[in-house]
Amino acid sequence: MLSTLFEQFIREKRLLKNVTPKTVRWYHQSWGAFTRAVGIPTGIDKPILNQFVMKMRERGLSAVSCNVYICGINSFLSWLHENDHTP
């Protein structure tokens, strides 16, 4: 379900917010980093988000690189909340 919602998020960002192709790639890269770290969860909560950060750090990513991916995922999480997909 989250994968479907992510694709809807991307579609809305492209068509309604007119984000650049580079921004779309960044969202996809962030989602890829997230799913590599935690898989595709059925829901998102604080432990899953903590696991995401810890897995990236364990793989040797710098704090700056982690923050870039976190910002991309935060955009998706904000969209989920704004569109009543999550409390």
MDAnalysis code that builds the backbone (N, CA, C; Angstrom):
import MDAnalysis as mda
import numpy as np

u = mda.Universe.empty(261, n_residues=87, atom_resindex=np.repeat(np.arange(87), 3), trajectory=True)
u.add_TopologyAttr("name", ["N", "CA", "C"] * 87)
u.add_TopologyAttr("resid", np.arange(1, 88))
u.add_TopologyAttr("resname", ["MET", "LEU", "SER", "THR", "LEU", "PHE", "GLU", "GLN", "PHE", "ILE", "ARG", "GLU", "LYS", "ARG", "LEU", "LEU", "LYS", "ASN", "VAL", "THR", "PRO", "LYS", "THR", "VAL", "ARG", "TRP", "TYR", "HIS", "GLN", "SER", "TRP", "GLY", "ALA", "PHE", "THR", "ARG", "ALA", "VAL", "GLY", "ILE", "PRO", "THR", "GLY", "ILE", "ASP", "LYS", "PRO", "ILE", "LEU", "ASN", "GLN", "PHE", "VAL", "MET", "LYS", "MET", "ARG", "GLU", "ARG", "GLY", "LEU", "SER", "ALA", "VAL", "SER", "CYS", "ASN", "VAL", "TYR", "ILE", "CYS", "GLY", "ILE", "ASN", "SER", "PHE", "LEU", "SER", "TRP", "LEU", "HIS", "GLU", "ASN", "ASP", "HIS", "THR", "PRO"])
u.atoms.positions = np.array([
    [0.819, -1.194, 0.000],
    [0.000, 0.000, 0.000],
    [0.864, 1.261, 0.000],
    [1.946, 1.264, 0.811],
    [2.802, 2.456, 0.845],
    [3.459, 2.712, -0.503],
    [3.785, 1.658, -1.226],
    [4.381, 1.850, -2.555],
    [3.395, 2.538, -3.494],
    [2.137, 2.139, -3.415],
    [1.107, 2.764, -4.232],
    [0.932, 4.228, -3.850],
    [0.921, 4.501, -2.547],
    [0.795, 5.876, -2.075],
    [2.009, 6.703, -2.489],
    [3.195, 6.084, -2.463],
    [4.387, 6.811, -2.898],
    [4.263, 7.197, -4.365],
    [3.778, 6.296, -5.205],
    [3.614, 6.614, -6.625],
    [2.575, 7.720, -6.823],
    [1.531, 7.716, -6.009],
    [0.539, 8.786, -6.066],
    [1.167, 10.121, -5.649],
    [1.985, 10.083, -4.609],
    [2.724, 11.263, -4.152],
    [3.580, 11.831, -5.286],
    [4.317, 10.958, -5.972],
    [5.178, 11.388, -7.081],
    [4.330, 12.000, -8.197],
    [3.245, 11.348, -8.530],
    [2.375, 11.843, -9.608],
    [1.832, 13.232, -9.271],
    [1.365, 13.400, -8.035],
    [0.849, 14.712, -7.625],
    [1.947, 15.768, -7.612],
    [3.119, 15.406, -7.143],
    [4.225, 16.369, -7.127],
    [4.569, 16.820, -8.548],
    [4.598, 15.862, -9.481],
    [4.920, 16.200, -10.874],
    [3.840, 17.052, -11.523],
    [2.579, 16.638, -11.366],
    [1.500, 17.265, -12.118],
    [0.865, 18.459, -11.428],
    [0.819, 18.450, -10.103],
    [0.171, 19.548, -9.384],
    [1.161, 20.577, -8.851],
    [2.330, 20.116, -8.455],
    [3.333, 21.027, -7.884],
    [4.433, 21.372, -8.870],
    [4.432, 20.677, -10.018],
    [5.374, 20.964, -11.084],
    [6.835, 20.864, -10.637],
    [7.149, 19.834, -9.838],
    [8.537, 19.661, -9.424],
    [9.363, 19.208, -10.629],
    [10.642, 19.459, -10.569],
    [11.537, 19.127, -11.679],
    [11.811, 17.619, -11.717],
    [12.242, 17.116, -12.874],
    [12.637, 15.709, -12.951],
    [13.748, 15.367, -11.943],
    [14.626, 16.312, -11.680],
    [15.698, 16.081, -10.713],
    [15.117, 15.866, -9.307],
    [14.084, 16.631, -8.967],
    [13.437, 16.462, -7.667],
    [12.735, 15.120, -7.592],
    [12.100, 14.691, -8.672],
    [11.448, 13.378, -8.711],
    [12.487, 12.280, -8.499],
    [13.656, 12.409, -9.147],
    [14.731, 11.424, -8.948],
    [15.167, 11.385, -7.489],
    [15.260, 12.569, -6.853],
    [15.654, 12.646, -5.450],
    [14.634, 11.929, -4.565],
    [13.332, 12.137, -4.838],
    [12.302, 11.429, -4.080],
    [12.457, 9.920, -4.248],
    [12.701, 9.473, -5.480],
    [12.875, 8.037, -5.734],
    [14.130, 7.499, -5.030],
    [15.200, 8.274, -5.050],
    [16.420, 7.840, -4.356],
    [16.183, 7.741, -2.855],
    [15.456, 8.690, -2.301],
    [15.139, 8.675, -0.872],
    [14.269, 7.471, -0.538],
    [13.270, 7.203, -1.371],
    [12.399, 6.048, -1.157],
    [13.203, 4.750, -1.282],
    [14.120, 4.700, -2.233],
    [14.976, 3.527, -2.378],
    [15.835, 3.298, -1.149],
    [16.409, 4.354, -0.608],
    [17.212, 4.224, 0.611],
    [16.347, 3.736, 1.764],
    [15.126, 4.252, 1.847],
    [14.203, 3.854, 2.908],
    [13.850, 2.374, 2.795],
    [13.450, 1.938, 1.602],
    [13.024, 0.542, 1.447],
    [14.201, -0.437, 1.552],
    [15.402, -0.014, 1.184],
    [16.569, -0.879, 1.391],
    [16.828, -1.074, 2.875],
    [16.565, -0.042, 3.649],
    [16.845, -0.103, 5.087],
    [15.773, -0.861, 5.861],
    [14.498, -0.646, 5.520],
    [13.417, -1.212, 6.340],
    [12.439, -2.080, 5.566],
    [12.651, -2.253, 4.277],
    [11.666, -2.966, 3.467],
    [10.499, -2.022, 3.191],
    [9.367, -2.588, 2.821],
    [8.168, -1.773, 2.616],
    [7.214, -2.101, 3.762],
    [7.203, -1.250, 4.776],
    [6.367, -1.551, 5.941],
    [4.887, -1.336, 5.634],
    [4.041, -1.947, 6.454],
    [2.597, -1.758, 6.291],
    [2.168, -0.418, 6.858],
    [2.956, 0.134, 7.748],
    [2.690, 1.442, 8.326],
    [4.013, 2.080, 8.717],
    [3.964, 3.345, 9.038],
    [5.186, 4.046, 9.421],
    [5.006, 4.582, 10.831],
    [5.989, 4.260, 11.684],
    [5.979, 4.775, 13.049],
    [7.409, 5.136, 13.442],
    [7.560, 5.655, 14.634],
    [8.873, 6.126, 15.072],
    [9.941, 5.026, 15.062],
    [9.638, 3.804, 15.547],
    [10.673, 2.759, 15.482],
    [11.152, 2.459, 14.056],
    [10.253, 2.491, 13.095],
    [10.661, 2.236, 11.705],
    [11.550, 3.371, 11.200],
    [11.185, 4.604, 11.537],
    [12.002, 5.743, 11.110],
    [13.373, 5.711, 11.782],
    [13.417, 5.325, 13.056],
    [14.704, 5.187, 13.743],
    [15.546, 4.096, 13.091],
    [14.902, 2.983, 12.729],
    [15.618, 1.892, 12.067],
    [16.209, 2.375, 10.739],
    [15.453, 3.181, 10.011],
    [15.917, 3.749, 8.743],
    [17.225, 4.511, 8.957],
    [17.245, 5.393, 9.936],
    [18.437, 6.199, 10.193],
    [19.593, 5.311, 10.662],
    [19.313, 4.396, 11.578],
    [20.384, 3.537, 12.102],
    [20.991, 2.672, 11.008],
    [20.173, 2.117, 10.116],
    [20.692, 1.279, 9.029],
    [21.578, 2.089, 8.084],
    [21.163, 3.323, 7.791],
    [22.000, 4.156, 6.921],
    [23.339, 4.433, 7.580],
    [23.316, 4.763, 8.867],
    [24.564, 5.060, 9.580],
    [25.445, 3.807, 9.663],
    [24.834, 2.640, 9.898],
    [25.596, 1.391, 9.951],
    [26.250, 1.078, 8.611],
    [25.622, 1.485, 7.518],
    [26.193, 1.270, 6.182],
    [27.309, 2.257, 5.878],
    [27.526, 3.214, 6.797],
    [28.632, 4.147, 6.633],
    [28.272, 5.466, 5.992],
    [26.988, 5.740, 5.805],
    [26.601, 7.029, 5.242],
    [26.897, 8.133, 6.240],
    [27.330, 9.256, 5.727],
    [27.607, 10.403, 6.588],
    [26.289, 10.983, 7.092],
    [26.384, 11.777, 8.130],
    [25.190, 12.427, 8.677],
    [24.537, 13.319, 7.627],
    [25.343, 13.992, 6.824],
    [24.803, 14.867, 5.779],
    [24.023, 14.049, 4.746],
    [24.567, 12.931, 4.306],
    [23.870, 12.074, 3.340],
    [22.572, 11.543, 3.931],
    [22.620, 11.126, 5.181],
    [21.405, 10.661, 5.857],
    [20.348, 11.749, 5.866],
    [20.755, 12.961, 6.163],
    [19.801, 14.069, 6.228],
    [19.148, 14.344, 4.877],
    [19.887, 14.156, 3.801],
    [19.322, 14.358, 2.467],
    [18.197, 13.347, 2.228],
    [18.453, 12.070, 2.539],
    [17.420, 11.045, 2.374],
    [16.250, 11.278, 3.334],
    [16.553, 11.673, 4.554],
    [15.500, 11.941, 5.537],
    [14.582, 13.053, 5.055],
    [15.147, 14.097, 4.466],
    [14.322, 15.203, 3.947],
    [13.373, 14.713, 2.854],
    [13.849, 13.836, 1.986],
    [12.988, 13.289, 0.940],
    [11.846, 12.475, 1.511],
    [12.146, 11.645, 2.505],
    [11.110, 10.833, 3.146],
    [10.163, 11.722, 3.942],
    [10.686, 12.754, 4.588],
    [9.816, 13.676, 5.338],
    [8.788, 14.339, 4.430],
    [9.182, 14.644, 3.212],
    [8.240, 15.232, 2.269],
    [7.094, 14.262, 1.996],
    [7.432, 12.994, 1.793],
    [6.407, 11.962, 1.583],
    [5.538, 11.809, 2.828],
    [6.144, 11.785, 4.013],
    [5.381, 11.642, 5.258],
    [4.438, 12.824, 5.466],
    [4.891, 14.010, 5.142],
    [4.024, 15.194, 5.250],
    [2.844, 15.072, 4.304],
    [3.104, 14.613, 3.097],
    [2.035, 14.418, 2.129],
    [1.033, 13.384, 2.642],
    [1.532, 12.280, 3.208],
    [0.643, 11.254, 3.773],
    [-0.284, 11.871, 4.816],
    [0.282, 12.682, 5.694],
    [-0.494, 13.301, 6.764],
    [-1.495, 14.308, 6.214],
    [-1.038, 15.160, 5.315],
    [-1.904, 16.202, 4.739],
    [-3.077, 15.614, 3.964],
    [-2.909, 14.417, 3.437],
    [-3.954, 13.774, 2.646],
    [-4.690, 12.686, 3.426],
    [-4.554, 12.729, 4.746],
    [-5.291, 11.822, 5.648],
    [-5.016, 10.340, 5.419],
    [-3.790, 10.018, 5.015],
    [-3.401, 8.614, 4.874],
    [-2.766, 8.080, 6.154],
    [-2.420, 8.995, 7.058],
    [-1.823, 8.610, 8.339],
    [-2.184, 9.668, 9.369],
    [-2.316, 9.242, 10.617],
    [-2.655, 10.242, 11.662],
    [-1.498, 11.171, 11.982],
])
